[in-house]
């Protein structure tokens, strides 16, 4: 038999690993949400919409909004992954 965990032979995670996954998962989820709130605030503060910015050729504004949006979504999804890993048993 191999030493790798599977569905039939799960391995128990250490308490330190569970706590770290839970903590950093929570941090990344909150970072993703904070980024979304910042983007919403920037979009509400600017006097034009994204469609108007695209029509006017403001690609630097669109790039900044897109990069921050991508960072926010990636942080949120990675945080959700870590929170899902914050369990006692490893069935992966």
HUDA-V548167 format. One record per residue. N is the residue number from 1. SS is DSSP state (2 for helix, 1 for strand, 0 for the rest). Layout:
N_SS ; N_SS
This chain:
1_0 ; 2_0 ; 3_0 ; 4_0 ; 5_0 ; 6_0 ; 7_0 ; 8_0 ; 9_0 ; 10_0 ; 11_1 ; 12_1 ; 13_0 ; 14_0 ; 15_2 ; 16_2 ; 17_2 ; 18_2 ; 19_2 ; 20_2 ; 21_2 ; 22_2 ; 23_2 ; 24_2 ; 25_2 ; 26_2 ; 27_2 ; 28_2 ; 29_2 ; 30_2 ; 31_2 ; 32_2 ; 33_2 ; 34_2 ; 35_2 ; 36_2 ; 37_2 ; 38_2 ; 39_2 ; 40_2 ; 41_2 ; 42_2 ; 43_2 ; 44_2 ; 45_2 ; 46_0 ; 47_0 ; 48_0 ; 49_0 ; 50_2 ; 51_2 ; 52_2 ; 53_2 ; 54_2 ; 55_2 ; 56_2 ; 57_0 ; 58_0 ; 59_2 ; 60_2 ; 61_2 ; 62_2 ; 63_2 ; 64_2 ; 65_2 ; 66_2 ; 67_2 ; 68_2 ; 69_2 ; 70_2 ; 71_2 ; 72_2 ; 73_2 ; 74_2 ; 75_2 ; 76_2 ; 77_2 ; 78_2 ; 79_2 ; 80_2 ; 81_2 ; 82_2 ; 83_2 ; 84_2 ; 85_0 ; 86_0 ; 87_0 ; 88_0 ; 89_1 ; 90_1 ; 91_0 ; 92_0
